[in-house]
Amino acid sequence: MNPKRPPEPSDAKDFHDRGNCQSRHGSYEVAIAGYSKAIAPNPNDTRYYRQPSRAYLFADRREPAQADEEMCEDLRNQGYH
C-alpha cells in the first residue's frame, strides 16, 4: 500500500512552506527547487529569499547563497518587503 502523497502546492507560500519542511529534513536541493517556485511569481518579495540562502549554504553552494542574500538586501534597499 502506498502512502497518500500531499497535493502539489498551489501558491508561492505553499511552495515556500514545503521548502522549509524539506530543508528541515536535510533535502536541501529539493527545498531549493521549491523555493525557486515561490520566488518566480514574486521576484520582489524579500521573504522568499532568506530561506533558500540558508538551504544553499547547507548544500555547500556558497555562491548562490550569497546571491540570494544580496538580492534580499538590494530589494530591501529599494523599499520592498
Buried (B, 14 or more C-beta within 10 A) or exposed (E): EEEEEEEEBEEBBBBBBBBBEBBEEEBBEBBBBBBEBBBEEBEEBBBBBEBBBBBBBEBEBEEBBEBBBEBBEEBEEEEEE
